[in-house]
């Protein structure tokens, strides 16, 4: 099994395996057909308050955001459910809408899943 992340604006590929959107809000300009998703785990995304704070912050505060998001993930049933999905499939792609491929919540979620027993690819 492997967990990877991919922007929703990047073309889906057969090698993506199970594609799960991990944003709380649907990404602008993307149709459901184009996204080719298997699931939408919006409850695994950062809380609305944390998401709003992060969007107002500079990228240099990413470590603070990531630490707070990890605390949320530790108590998040949807994140635990993603662990189960990761163990059931050879490859799971966490799909996100952010432009920054490094400083985003999907990267934090992928790493958190890796710390809890899932294999991750960077």
C-alpha positions as CSV (number, residue, x, y, z in Angstrom):
1,X,0.0,0.0,0.0
2,X,1.2,3.5,-0.7
3,X,-0.3,6.9,0.1
4,X,0.5,9.8,-2.3
5,X,-0.8,13.3,-2.7
6,X,-1.8,15.0,-5.9
7,X,-3.4,18.3,-6.9
8,X,-7.0,18.0,-8.1
9,X,-6.1,20.1,-11.1
10,X,-3.6,17.5,-12.3
11,X,-5.0,14.9,-14.6
12,X,-6.2,11.7,-13.0
13,X,-4.1,8.6,-13.9
14,X,-4.9,4.9,-13.7
15,X,-1.8,4.6,-11.3
16,X,-3.6,6.8,-8.8
17,X,-5.5,3.9,-7.3
18,X,-8.2,5.1,-5.0
19,X,-8.6,8.9,-5.3
20,X,-9.9,10.7,-2.2
21,X,-10.5,14.4,-2.0
22,X,-9.4,15.6,1.4
23,X,-10.5,19.3,1.1
24,X,-13.4,20.5,3.2
25,X,-14.7,22.7,0.3
26,X,-15.1,21.5,-3.3
27,X,-12.3,23.0,-5.5
28,X,-13.3,25.7,-7.8
29,X,-13.5,25.0,-11.5
30,X,-13.4,21.2,-11.2
31,X,-16.3,19.1,-12.1
32,X,-17.0,15.8,-10.4
33,X,-16.4,14.0,-13.7
34,X,-13.0,15.7,-14.2
35,X,-11.9,15.0,-10.6
36,X,-12.6,11.2,-11.0
37,X,-12.9,10.7,-7.2
38,X,-13.7,7.6,-5.4
39,X,-14.6,9.4,-2.1
40,X,-14.6,12.8,-0.5
41,X,-13.2,12.8,3.1
42,X,-14.1,16.4,3.9
43,X,-14.1,15.6,7.6
44,X,-10.4,14.7,7.5
45,X,-9.6,18.2,6.4
46,X,-8.6,20.9,8.9
47,X,-11.4,22.4,10.9
48,X,-13.0,25.6,9.4
49,X,-11.3,27.8,12.0
50,X,-7.8,26.3,11.4
51,X,-8.3,26.4,7.6
52,X,-9.3,30.1,7.8
53,X,-6.3,31.0,10.0
54,X,-3.9,29.1,7.7
55,X,-5.2,30.9,4.5
56,X,-4.6,34.2,6.2
57,X,-1.0,33.3,7.4
58,X,2.3,33.3,5.6
59,X,4.0,30.1,4.5
60,X,6.6,30.7,7.2
61,X,3.9,29.7,9.8
62,X,3.4,26.3,8.1
63,X,5.0,24.4,11.0
64,X,2.6,26.0,13.5
65,X,-0.4,25.1,11.2
66,X,0.9,21.5,10.8
67,X,1.3,21.0,14.5
68,X,-2.2,22.2,15.2
69,X,-3.6,20.1,12.4
70,X,-1.9,17.0,13.7
71,X,-3.6,17.6,17.1
72,X,-6.9,17.7,15.2
73,X,-6.1,14.5,13.3
74,X,-5.3,12.6,16.5
75,X,-8.9,13.1,17.6
76,X,-10.5,12.8,14.1
77,X,-12.5,9.7,13.2
78,X,-12.4,10.5,9.5
79,X,-8.6,10.4,9.6
80,X,-8.7,7.1,11.4
81,X,-11.0,5.8,8.6
82,X,-8.5,6.9,6.0
83,X,-6.0,4.6,7.8
84,X,-8.4,1.7,7.2
85,X,-8.7,2.6,3.5
86,X,-4.9,2.8,3.2
87,X,-4.6,-0.8,4.5
88,X,-7.3,-2.0,2.1
89,X,-5.8,-0.7,-1.1
90,X,-2.5,-0.9,-2.8
91,X,-2.4,2.8,-3.6
92,X,-4.4,5.7,-2.3
93,X,-4.1,9.2,-3.7
94,X,-5.1,12.1,-1.4
95,X,-6.4,14.8,-3.7
96,X,-6.2,18.5,-2.7
97,X,-6.9,21.9,-4.3
98,X,-4.1,24.0,-2.9
99,X,-1.6,25.5,-5.3
100,X,1.4,25.0,-3.0
101,X,2.6,21.3,-3.4
102,X,4.7,21.4,-0.2
103,X,2.9,23.7,2.3
104,X,-0.6,22.2,2.3
105,X,-2.8,20.1,4.6
106,X,-2.7,17.0,2.4
107,X,1.0,16.8,2.9
108,X,0.5,16.9,6.7
109,X,-2.3,14.3,6.4
110,X,-0.1,12.0,4.3
111,X,2.8,12.3,6.8
112,X,0.4,11.7,9.7
113,X,-1.0,8.6,8.1
114,X,2.6,7.4,7.6
115,X,3.4,8.0,11.3
116,X,0.3,5.7,12.0
117,X,1.3,2.7,10.0
118,X,0.6,3.6,6.3
119,X,3.3,3.5,3.7
120,X,3.8,6.9,2.1
121,X,5.5,8.1,-1.1
122,X,6.9,11.6,-1.3
